[in-house]
Every structure is written in structure tokens, then in C-alpha cells.
Amino acid sequence: MKFRTGFLSLTIVAILIVGVVLGCGGGSSGDACVGTVAYQGKIFEGKGKDADESERNACNNYCRDADPEFEVRYGIWLESPKGKAAGSPSKQESIFKDKDLMTFVTETCSKKCVGEMKPEAKCK
């Protein structure tokens, strides 16, 4: 019974991680749309099945790679015992290791980005 419970838990975690990776700019060749958002002359892209998803994914990438508030949060987390215990991972890896960083990128920052930075999407 313990094996089944452990296997089920690992399966659920794996599915969630794959979903987050896809939501953070990865994706399959079946993605119909590409979203873009510009910040300080740099373009951030995200793919998705529709315009809304691709725009959110572009914002996720902006948030993780260039948002000033995420930079501060990531720096604080790296210096924390949790960040040090995680081996001081990259920004990309950190969101998988810390729920609060993931929530900030995919919810707080991404929603603000979509609302204020006006990403654009091009669909096939």
C-alpha cells in the first residue's frame, strides 16, 4: 500500500511540474499561438493553445527573467536557509523549488503584466 501511495504522489507531482514547465514558456509543436511582451527593449515569448494562454506564458517568462520585484524576491530567497538548502538554483529552477516564488511568477506578477504591459498574441 505504501508503494502505491508513494507512486501516486510522485505521479501527481510529475504531472504538475510538466504543466508548470509548459505554462512557463515551454510547449508542444501543437501550440497555435505565440504571445510576446516587451520590457526595456527585450521581447519575452510564450506559446499557448489560444491568445490568452500565450500572453500569460509570455508574461510568466518576463516575470521570471526580468521583473524587478521577482529579482528582489529571488535574491532574498537565495540567501535564505531554504534557498541555500536548495543549492542556490537558477531563477527557472527556483520556481519549482519554492511555492511562493512560483505563485508570485504565475499569479501575482503575470496578472499584473497582462493587465499593464499589454502583451500581444499571434495565432496560426
N, CA, C and O atoms as a GROMACS GRO file, in nm:
protein
  496
    1MET      N    1   0.082  -0.120   0.000
    1MET     CA    2   0.000   0.000   0.000
    1MET      C    3   0.086   0.126   0.000
    1MET      O    4   0.052   0.224  -0.066
    2LYS      N    5   0.200   0.123   0.074
    2LYS     CA    6   0.288   0.240   0.078
    2LYS      C    7   0.344   0.269  -0.061
    2LYS      O    8   0.357   0.386  -0.099
    3PHE      N    9   0.378   0.165  -0.137
    3PHE     CA   10   0.432   0.183  -0.271
    3PHE      C   11   0.331   0.255  -0.359
    3PHE      O   12   0.367   0.349  -0.431
    4ARG      N   13   0.206   0.213  -0.355
    4ARG     CA   14   0.104   0.276  -0.438
    4ARG      C   15   0.085   0.423  -0.401
    4ARG      O   16   0.075   0.507  -0.490
    5THR      N   17   0.082   0.453  -0.273
    5THR     CA   18   0.064   0.591  -0.229
    5THR      C   19   0.182   0.676  -0.273
    5THR      O   20   0.164   0.787  -0.324
    6GLY      N   21   0.304   0.625  -0.254
    6GLY     CA   22   0.424   0.697  -0.297
    6GLY      C   23   0.428   0.716  -0.447
    6GLY      O   24   0.462   0.824  -0.495
    7PHE      N   25   0.394   0.613  -0.520
    7PHE     CA   26   0.393   0.621  -0.667
    7PHE      C   27   0.289   0.722  -0.714
    7PHE      O   28   0.316   0.802  -0.803
    8LEU      N   29   0.172   0.718  -0.652
    8LEU     CA   30   0.066   0.812  -0.688
    8LEU      C   31   0.109   0.955  -0.661
    8LEU      O   32   0.086   1.043  -0.743
    9SER      N   33   0.172   0.978  -0.547
    9SER     CA   34   0.220   1.112  -0.514
    9SER      C   35   0.324   1.160  -0.613
    9SER      O   36   0.318   1.274  -0.659
   10LEU      N   37   0.419   1.074  -0.648
   10LEU     CA   38   0.522   1.110  -0.745
   10LEU      C   39   0.461   1.138  -0.881
   10LEU      O   40   0.505   1.230  -0.951
   11THR      N   41   0.361   1.060  -0.919
   11THR     CA   42   0.295   1.082  -1.048
   11THR      C   43   0.225   1.216  -1.051
   11THR      O   44   0.235   1.289  -1.150
   12ILE      N   45   0.156   1.251  -0.946
   12ILE     CA   46   0.086   1.379  -0.938
   12ILE      C   47   0.186   1.494  -0.944
   12ILE      O   48   0.165   1.592  -1.016
   13VAL      N   49   0.295   1.484  -0.869
   13VAL     CA   50   0.397   1.588  -0.870
   13VAL      C   51   0.457   1.602  -1.010
   13VAL      O   52   0.476   1.714  -1.058
   14ALA      N   53   0.485   1.490  -1.076
   14ALA     CA   54   0.542   1.495  -1.211
   14ALA      C   55   0.446   1.563  -1.309
   14ALA      O   56   0.489   1.644  -1.392
   15ILE      N   57   0.319   1.533  -1.298
   15ILE     CA   58   0.220   1.595  -1.386
   15ILE      C   59   0.214   1.745  -1.362
   15ILE      O   60   0.207   1.823  -1.457
   16LEU      N   61   0.216   1.786  -1.236
   16LEU     CA   62   0.213   1.929  -1.203
   16LEU      C   63   0.336   2.001  -1.257
   16LEU      O   64   0.326   2.111  -1.310
   17ILE      N   65   0.453   1.939  -1.244
   17ILE     CA   66   0.576   2.001  -1.293
   17ILE      C   67   0.572   2.018  -1.444
   17ILE      O   68   0.609   2.123  -1.496
   18VAL      N   69   0.527   1.915  -1.514
   18VAL     CA   70   0.516   1.925  -1.659
   18VAL      C   71   0.421   2.038  -1.697
   18VAL      O   72   0.449   2.115  -1.789
   19GLY      N   73   0.309   2.048  -1.627
   19GLY     CA   74   0.213   2.155  -1.655
   19GLY      C   75   0.274   2.293  -1.632
   19GLY      O   76   0.248   2.385  -1.709
   20VAL      N   77   0.353   2.307  -1.527
   20VAL     CA   78   0.414   2.436  -1.498
   20VAL      C   79   0.520   2.468  -1.602
   20VAL      O   80   0.530   2.583  -1.646
   21VAL      N   81   0.600   2.370  -1.641
   21VAL     CA   82   0.702   2.394  -1.744
   21VAL      C   83   0.636   2.442  -1.872
   21VAL      O   84   0.683   2.536  -1.935
   22LEU      N   85   0.529   2.378  -1.911
   22LEU     CA   86   0.458   2.420  -2.032
   22LEU      C   87   0.401   2.560  -2.014
   22LEU      O   88   0.401   2.640  -2.108
   23GLY      N   89   0.352   2.589  -1.896
   23GLY     CA   90   0.295   2.720  -1.870
   23GLY      C   91   0.399   2.830  -1.862
   23GLY      O   92   0.365   2.948  -1.873
   24CYS      N   93   0.523   2.795  -1.844
   24CYS     CA   94   0.629   2.894  -1.831
   24CYS      C   95   0.708   2.911  -1.959
   24CYS      O   96   0.824   2.952  -1.957
   25GLY      N   97   0.646   2.880  -2.070
   25GLY     CA   98   0.712   2.910  -2.195
   25GLY      C   99   0.755   2.790  -2.274
   25GLY      O  100   0.795   2.803  -2.390
   26GLY      N  101   0.748   2.673  -2.216
   26GLY     CA  102   0.776   2.554  -2.292
   26GLY      C  103   0.657   2.530  -2.381
   26GLY      O  104   0.584   2.624  -2.411
   27GLY      N  105   0.635   2.411  -2.423
   27GLY     CA  106   0.516   2.387  -2.500
   27GLY      C  107   0.542   2.286  -2.609
   27GLY      O  108   0.656   2.246  -2.632
   28SER      N  109   0.438   2.247  -2.673
   28SER     CA  110   0.450   2.147  -2.778
   28SER      C  111   0.437   2.215  -2.913
   28SER      O  112   0.401   2.333  -2.922
   29SER      N  113   0.467   2.141  -3.016
   29SER     CA  114   0.456   2.196  -3.150
   29SER      C  115   0.311   2.222  -3.188
   29SER      O  116   0.284   2.287  -3.289
   30GLY      N  117   0.215   2.173  -3.108
   30GLY     CA  118   0.074   2.195  -3.134
   30GLY      C  119   0.023   2.330  -3.084
   30GLY      O  120  -0.094   2.362  -3.102
   31ASP      N  121   0.111   2.409  -3.020
   31ASP     CA  122   0.069   2.540  -2.972
   31ASP      C  123   0.034   2.628  -3.091
   31ASP      O  124   0.115   2.647  -3.182
   32ALA      N  125  -0.086   2.681  -3.090
   32ALA     CA  126  -0.136   2.757  -3.204
   32ALA      C  127  -0.099   2.905  -3.199
   32ALA      O  128  -0.106   2.973  -3.301
   33CYS      N  129  -0.060   2.955  -3.082
   33CYS     CA  130  -0.036   3.098  -3.067
   33CYS      C  131   0.099   3.125  -3.000
   33CYS      O  132   0.149   3.044  -2.922
   34VAL      N  133   0.155   3.240  -3.033
   34VAL     CA  134   0.278   3.288  -2.970
   34VAL      C  135   0.248   3.427  -2.915
   34VAL      O  136   0.209   3.517  -2.989
   35GLY      N  137   0.268   3.441  -2.786
   35GLY     CA  138   0.248   3.570  -2.722
   35GLY      C  139   0.381   3.638  -2.702
   35GLY      O  140   0.484   3.572  -2.684
   36THR      N  141   0.381   3.770  -2.704
   36THR     CA  142   0.502   3.847  -2.679
   36THR      C  143   0.471   3.964  -2.587
   36THR      O  144   0.361   4.020  -2.590
   37VAL      N  145   0.569   3.999  -2.507
   37VAL     CA  146   0.560   4.118  -2.424
   37VAL      C  147   0.700   4.181  -2.423
   37VAL      O  148   0.801   4.111  -2.413
   38ALA      N  149   0.704   4.314  -2.433
   38ALA     CA  150   0.832   4.385  -2.439
   38ALA      C  151   0.859   4.455  -2.306
   38ALA      O  152   0.769   4.508  -2.242
   39TYR      N  153   0.988   4.452  -2.266
   39TYR     CA  154   1.030   4.522  -2.145
   39TYR      C  155   1.174   4.568  -2.165
   39TYR      O  156   1.263   4.487  -2.190
   40GLN      N  157   1.196   4.696  -2.156
   40GLN     CA  158   1.328   4.757  -2.172
   40GLN      C  159   1.400   4.707  -2.296
   40GLN      O  160   1.518   4.672  -2.292
   41GLY      N  161   1.328   4.703  -2.406
   41GLY     CA  162   1.385   4.664  -2.534
   41GLY      C  163   1.402   4.515  -2.556
   41GLY      O  164   1.450   4.473  -2.661
   42LYS      N  165   1.363   4.435  -2.461
   42LYS     CA  166   1.374   4.290  -2.475
   42LYS      C  167   1.234   4.232  -2.494
   42LYS      O  168   1.138   4.277  -2.431
   43ILE      N  169   1.224   4.132  -2.580
   43ILE     CA  170   1.096   4.066  -2.608
   43ILE      C  171   1.094   3.930  -2.537
   43ILE      O  172   1.188   3.852  -2.547
   44PHE      N  173   0.985   3.904  -2.466
   44PHE     CA  174   0.965   3.776  -2.399
   44PHE      C  175   0.851   3.705  -2.470
   44PHE      O  176   0.746   3.764  -2.495
   45GLU      N  177   0.872   3.578  -2.501
   45GLU     CA  178   0.773   3.499  -2.574
   45GLU      C  179   0.713   3.391  -2.487
   45GLU      O  180   0.774   3.345  -2.390
   46GLY      N  181   0.591   3.351  -2.524
   46GLY     CA  182   0.524   3.238  -2.462
   46GLY      C  183   0.430   3.175  -2.562
   46GLY      O  184   0.366   3.246  -2.640
   47LYS      N  185   0.421   3.045  -2.560
   47LYS     CA  186   0.332   2.974  -2.652
   47LYS      C  187   0.209   2.926  -2.577
   47LYS      O  188   0.210   2.910  -2.455
   48GLY      N  189   0.101   2.905  -2.653
   48GLY     CA  190  -0.021   2.856  -2.593
   48GLY      C  191  -0.122   2.813  -2.696
   48GLY      O  192  -0.105   2.837  -2.816
   49LYS      N  193  -0.228   2.750  -2.647
   49LYS     CA  194  -0.332   2.699  -2.738
   49LYS      C  195  -0.422   2.810  -2.790
   49LYS      O  196  -0.490   2.794  -2.892
   50ASP      N  197  -0.422   2.924  -2.719
   50ASP     CA  198  -0.502   3.039  -2.763
   50ASP      C  199  -0.429   3.167  -2.725
   50ASP      O  200  -0.324   3.163  -2.660
   51ALA      N  201  -0.485   3.280  -2.765
   51ALA     CA  202  -0.419   3.409  -2.742
   51ALA      C  203  -0.398   3.436  -2.593
   51ALA      O  204  -0.290   3.479  -2.552
   52ASP      N  205  -0.501   3.412  -2.513
   52ASP     CA  206  -0.489   3.440  -2.369
   52ASP      C  207  -0.377   3.359  -2.304
   52ASP      O  208  -0.297   3.413  -2.228
   53GLU      N  209  -0.372   3.230  -2.333
   53GLU     CA  210  -0.269   3.144  -2.274
   53GLU      C  211  -0.130   3.185  -2.319
   53GLU      O  212  -0.036   3.188  -2.238
   54SER      N  213  -0.114   3.217  -2.446
   54SER     CA  214   0.018   3.256  -2.496
   54SER      C  215   0.063   3.389  -2.435
   54SER      O  216   0.181   3.407  -2.407
   55GLU      N  217  -0.029   3.481  -2.414
   55GLU     CA  218   0.005   3.608  -2.350
   55GLU      C  219   0.045   3.586  -2.204
   55GLU      O  220   0.142   3.645  -2.156
   56ARG      N  221  -0.030   3.502  -2.133
   56ARG     CA  222   0.006   3.471  -1.993
   56ARG      C  223   0.144   3.406  -1.986
   56ARG      O  224   0.223   3.438  -1.898
   57ASN      N  225   0.172   3.315  -2.080
   57ASN     CA  226   0.301   3.248  -2.079
   57ASN      C  227   0.415   3.343  -2.112
   57ASN      O  228   0.524   3.329  -2.058
   58ALA      N  229   0.391   3.439  -2.200
   58ALA     CA  230   0.492   3.542  -2.228
   58ALA      C  231   0.518   3.623  -2.100
   58ALA      O  232   0.632   3.654  -2.068
   59CYS      N  233   0.411   3.656  -2.030
   59CYS     CA  234   0.425   3.730  -1.904
   59CYS      C  235   0.496   3.646  -1.798
   59CYS      O  236   0.576   3.700  -1.722
   60ASN      N  237   0.467   3.516  -1.792
   60ASN     CA  238   0.539   3.430  -1.698
   60ASN      C  239   0.690   3.439  -1.723
   60ASN      O  240   0.769   3.449  -1.630
   61ASN      N  241   0.727   3.436  -1.850
   61ASN     CA  242   0.870   3.442  -1.884
   61ASN      C  243   0.930   3.578  -1.848
   61ASN      O  244   1.041   3.585  -1.796
   62TYR      N  245   0.856   3.684  -1.876
   62TYR     CA  246   0.903   3.818  -1.835
   62TYR      C  247   0.920   3.821  -1.683
   62TYR      O  248   1.024   3.865  -1.632
   63CYS      N  249   0.819   3.775  -1.611
   63CYS     CA  250   0.823   3.780  -1.464
   63CYS      C  251   0.944   3.707  -1.408
   63CYS      O  252   1.012   3.758  -1.319
   64ARG      N  253   0.969   3.590  -1.459
   64ARG     CA  254   1.079   3.508  -1.410
   64ARG      C  255   1.214   3.568  -1.448
   64ARG      O  256   1.307   3.564  -1.368
   65ASP      N  257   1.225   3.623  -1.568
   65ASP     CA  258   1.356   3.665  -1.617
   65ASP      C  259   1.390   3.813  -1.600
   65ASP      O  260   1.507   3.849  -1.604
   66ALA      N  261   1.289   3.899  -1.583
   66ALA     CA  262   1.320   4.042  -1.584
   66ALA      C  263   1.243   4.129  -1.484
   66ALA      O  264   1.280   4.245  -1.466
   67ASP      N  265   1.140   4.078  -1.421
   67ASP     CA  266   1.061   4.162  -1.331
   67ASP      C  267   1.146   4.204  -1.210
   67ASP      O  268   1.203   4.119  -1.142
   68PRO      N  269   1.154   4.335  -1.184
   68PRO     CA  270   1.235   4.382  -1.071
   68PRO      C  271   1.193   4.325  -0.936
   68PRO      O  272   1.278   4.294  -0.853
   69GLU      N  273   1.063   4.311  -0.913
   69GLU     CA  274   1.019   4.257  -0.784
   69GLU      C  275   1.058   4.110  -0.770
   69GLU      O  276   1.097   4.067  -0.661
   70PHE      N  277   1.047   4.032  -0.879
   70PHE     CA  278   1.090   3.892  -0.871
   70PHE      C  279   1.239   3.884  -0.844
   70PHE      O  280   1.285   3.798  -0.770
   71GLU      N  281   1.317   3.974  -0.905
   71GLU     CA  282   1.462   3.978  -0.882
   71GLU      C  283   1.490   3.989  -0.732
   71GLU      O  284   1.574   3.917  -0.678
   72VAL      N  285   1.420   4.081  -0.665
   72VAL     CA  286   1.440   4.101  -0.522
   72VAL      C  287   1.397   3.977  -0.444
   72VAL      O  288   1.471   3.929  -0.357
   73ARG      N  289   1.280   3.924  -0.475
   73ARG     CA  290   1.230   3.806  -0.405
   73ARG      C  291   1.325   3.687  -0.423
   73ARG      O  292   1.354   3.615  -0.328
   74TYR      N  293   1.372   3.668  -0.545
   74TYR     CA  294   1.465   3.559  -0.575
   74TYR      C  295   1.596   3.577  -0.497
   74TYR      O  296   1.648   3.481  -0.440
   75GLY      N  297   1.648   3.698  -0.493
   75GLY     CA  298   1.772   3.725  -0.420
   75GLY      C  299   1.757   3.697  -0.271
   75GLY      O  300   1.845   3.636  -0.210
   76ILE      N  301   1.646   3.740  -0.214
   76ILE     CA  302   1.620   3.714  -0.072
   76ILE      C  303   1.609   3.564  -0.047
   76ILE      O  304   1.665   3.512   0.049
   77TRP      N  305   1.536   3.496  -0.135
   77TRP     CA  306   1.517   3.351  -0.121
   77TRP      C  307   1.650   3.278  -0.131
   77TRP      O  308   1.675   3.183  -0.056
   78LEU      N  309   1.738   3.320  -0.225
   78LEU     CA  310   1.868   3.255  -0.240
   78LEU      C  311   1.950   3.260  -0.111
   78LEU      O  312   2.021   3.166  -0.078
   79GLU      N  313   1.939   3.372  -0.040
   79GLU     CA  314   2.015   3.391   0.084
   79GLU      C  315   1.949   3.324   0.204
   79GLU      O  316   2.010   3.310   0.310
   80SER      N  317   1.824   3.284   0.188
   80SER     CA  318   1.752   3.221   0.299
   80SER      C  319   1.799   3.077   0.319
   80SER      O  320   1.861   3.019   0.230
   81PRO      N  321   1.769   3.020   0.434
   81PRO     CA  322   1.803   2.880   0.456
   81PRO      C  323   1.740   2.786   0.351
   81PRO      O  324   1.801   2.688   0.311
   82LYS      N  325   1.616   2.818   0.308
   82LYS     CA  326   1.551   2.735   0.205
   82LYS      C  327   1.625   2.742   0.073
   82LYS      O  328   1.644   2.640   0.006
   83GLY      N  329   1.668   2.861   0.035
   83GLY     CA  330   1.741   2.878  -0.091
   83GLY      C  331   1.876   2.809  -0.087
   83GLY      O  332   1.917   2.744  -0.183
   84LYS      N  333   1.946   2.825   0.025
   84LYS     CA  334   2.076   2.760   0.040
   84LYS      C  335   2.061   2.608   0.042
   84LYS      O  336   2.141   2.536  -0.017
   85ALA      N  337   1.958   2.560   0.110
   85ALA     CA  338   1.934   2.415   0.116
   85ALA      C  339   1.899   2.359  -0.023
   85ALA      O  340   1.925   2.242  -0.052
   86ALA      N  341   1.841   2.444  -0.107
   86ALA     CA  342   1.805   2.401  -0.243
   86ALA      C  343   1.925   2.404  -0.336
   86ALA      O  344   1.915   2.362  -0.452
   87GLY      N  345   2.039   2.451  -0.287
   87GLY     CA  346   2.159   2.453  -0.369
   87GLY      C  347   2.173   2.578  -0.454
   87GLY      O  348   2.244   2.576  -0.555
   88SER      N  349   2.108   2.687  -0.414
   88SER     CA  350   2.114   2.813  -0.488
   88SER      C  351   2.085   2.795  -0.637
   88SER      O  352   2.170   2.825  -0.721
   89PRO      N  353   1.967   2.747  -0.670
   89PRO     CA  354   1.933   2.721  -0.811
   89PRO      C  355   1.910   2.848  -0.892
   89PRO      O  356   1.897   2.958  -0.836
   90SER      N  357   1.905   2.832  -1.023
   90SER     CA  358   1.876   2.942  -1.114
   90SER      C  359   1.733   2.992  -1.090
   90SER      O  360   1.656   2.930  -1.016
   91LYS      N  361   1.700   3.104  -1.153
   91LYS     CA  362   1.564   3.157  -1.141
   91LYS      C  363   1.462   3.055  -1.190
   91LYS      O  364   1.360   3.031  -1.125
   92GLN      N  365   1.490   2.995  -1.305
   92GLN     CA  366   1.399   2.894  -1.362
   92GLN      C  367   1.378   2.780  -1.263
   92GLN      O  368   1.264   2.740  -1.237
   93GLU      N  369   1.485   2.727  -1.208
   93GLU     CA  370   1.474   2.615  -1.115
   93GLU      C  371   1.411   2.656  -0.982
   93GLU      O  372   1.341   2.577  -0.919
   94SER      N  373   1.434   2.782  -0.941
   94SER     CA  374   1.385   2.825  -0.810
   94SER      C  375   1.234   2.820  -0.800
   94SER      O  376   1.180   2.790  -0.693
   95ILE      N  377   1.163   2.848  -0.910
   95ILE     CA  378   1.018   2.849  -0.903
   95ILE      C  379   0.962   2.708  -0.883
   95ILE      O  380   0.849   2.692  -0.837
   96PHE      N  381   1.041   2.607  -0.917
   96PHE     CA  382   0.998   2.469  -0.893
   96PHE      C  383   1.033   2.423  -0.752
   96PHE      O  384   0.979   2.324  -0.702
   97LYS      N  385   1.123   2.496  -0.689
   97LYS     CA  386   1.167   2.457  -0.555
   97LYS      C  387   1.097   2.535  -0.444
   97LYS      O  388   1.101   2.495  -0.328
   98ASP      N  389   1.032   2.646  -0.480
   98ASP     CA  390   0.966   2.728  -0.378
   98ASP      C  391   0.827   2.770  -0.427
   98ASP      O  392   0.813   2.839  -0.528
   99LYS      N  393   0.727   2.727  -0.354
   99LYS     CA  394   0.587   2.753  -0.390
   99LYS      C  395   0.557   2.903  -0.396
   99LYS      O  396   0.483   2.948  -0.484
  100ASP      N  397   0.613   2.980  -0.304
  100ASP     CA  398   0.586   3.124  -0.302
  100ASP      C  399   0.642   3.194  -0.425
  100ASP      O  400   0.578   3.284  -0.480
  101LEU      N  401   0.761   3.154  -0.469
  101LEU     CA  402   0.817   3.212  -0.591
  101LEU      C  403   0.732   3.174  -0.712
  101LEU      O  404   0.707   3.258  -0.799
  102MET      N  405   0.689   3.049  -0.717
  102MET     CA  406   0.603   3.004  -0.828
  102MET      C  407   0.474   3.084  -0.831
  102MET      O  408   0.432   3.129  -0.938
  103THR      N  409   0.411   3.101  -0.717
  103THR     CA  410   0.286   3.176  -0.709
  103THR      C  411   0.306   3.320  -0.751
  103THR      O  412   0.223   3.377  -0.822
  104PHE      N  413   0.416   3.379  -0.709
  104PHE     CA  414   0.442   3.518  -0.748
  104PHE      C  415   0.453   3.528  -0.900
  104PHE      O  416   0.392   3.617  -0.960
  105VAL      N  417   0.530   3.440  -0.963
  105VAL     CA  418   0.551   3.446  -1.108
  105VAL      C  419   0.421   3.420  -1.183
  105VAL      O  420   0.382   3.499  -1.268
  106THR      N  421   0.354   3.309  -1.152
  106THR     CA  422   0.242   3.265  -1.234
  106THR      C  423   0.109   3.332  -1.200
  106THR      O  424   0.015   3.326  -1.280
  107GLU      N  425   0.100   3.394  -1.085
  107GLU     CA  426  -0.026   3.459  -1.048
  107GLU      C  427  -0.008   3.610  -1.031
  107GLU      O  428  -0.059   3.687  -1.112
  108THR      N  429   0.062   3.651  -0.929
  108THR     CA  430   0.073   3.793  -0.895
  108THR      C  431   0.135   3.874  -1.010
  108THR      O  432   0.072   3.966  -1.062
  109CYS      N  433   0.256   3.840  -1.047
  109CYS     CA  434   0.326   3.917  -1.149
  109CYS      C  435   0.263   3.899  -1.286
  109CYS      O  436   0.246   3.997  -1.360
  110SER      N  437   0.228   3.777  -1.321
  110SER     CA  438   0.172   3.751  -1.453
  110SER      C  439   0.042   3.828  -1.475
  110SER      O  440   0.021   3.884  -1.582
  111LYS      N  441  -0.045   3.831  -1.375
  111LYS     CA  442  -0.171   3.905  -1.387
  111LYS      C  443  -0.145   4.055  -1.405
  111LYS      O  444  -0.211   4.121  -1.485
  112LYS      N  445  -0.050   4.107  -1.330
  112LYS     CA  446  -0.015   4.248  -1.342
  112LYS      C  447   0.042   4.276  -1.481
  112LYS      O  448   0.007   4.377  -1.543
  113CYS      N  449   0.127   4.189  -1.528
  113CYS     CA  450   0.187   4.203  -1.662
  113CYS      C  451   0.079   4.205  -1.770
  113CYS      O  452   0.079   4.292  -1.856
  114VAL      N  453  -0.012   4.109  -1.766
  114VAL     CA  454  -0.119   4.102  -1.866
  114VAL      C  455  -0.202   4.229  -1.864
  114VAL      O  456  -0.240   4.281  -1.968
  115GLY      N  457  -0.231   4.278  -1.745
  115GLY     CA  458  -0.315   4.397  -1.733
  115GLY      C  459  -0.246   4.527  -1.768
  115GLY      O  460  -0.310   4.617  -1.823
  116GLU      N  461  -0.118   4.540  -1.737
  116GLU     CA  462  -0.050   4.668  -1.753
  116GLU      C  463   0.045   4.674  -1.873
  116GLU      O  464   0.062   4.781  -1.931
  117MET      N  465   0.105   4.563  -1.911
  117MET     CA  466   0.207   4.565  -2.015
  117MET      C  467   0.151   4.529  -2.154
  117MET      O  468   0.221   4.538  -2.254
  118LYS      N  469   0.028   4.489  -2.156
  118LYS     CA  470  -0.044   4.463  -2.282
  118LYS      C  471   0.031   4.371  -2.379
  118LYS      O  472   0.071   4.414  -2.487
  119PRO      N  473   0.051   4.245  -2.341
  119PRO     CA  474   0.116   4.152  -2.433
  119PRO      C  475   0.029   4.132  -2.557
  119PRO      O  476  -0.091   4.159  -2.556
  120GLU      N  477   0.092   4.085  -2.664
  120GLU     CA  478   0.022   4.061  -2.788
  120GLU      C  479   0.039   3.915  -2.827
  120GLU      O  480   0.138   3.851  -2.790
  121ALA      N  481  -0.057   3.863  -2.901
  121ALA     CA  482  -0.051   3.724  -2.946
  121ALA      C  483  -0.076   3.717  -3.096
  121ALA      O  484  -0.157   3.791  -3.152
  122LYS      N  485  -0.005   3.626  -3.158
  122LYS     CA  486  -0.028   3.593  -3.299
  122LYS      C  487  -0.060   3.447  -3.306
  122LYS      O  488   0.016   3.363  -3.258
  123CYS      N  489  -0.173   3.416  -3.366
  123CYS     CA  490  -0.219   3.277  -3.374
  123CYS      C  491  -0.220   3.230  -3.518
  123CYS      O  492  -0.243   3.308  -3.611
  124LYS      N  493  -0.194   3.101  -3.535
  124LYS     CA  494  -0.194   3.038  -3.669
  124LYS      C  495  -0.332   3.035  -3.728
  124LYS      O  496  -0.351   2.986  -3.839
   0.00000   0.00000   0.00000
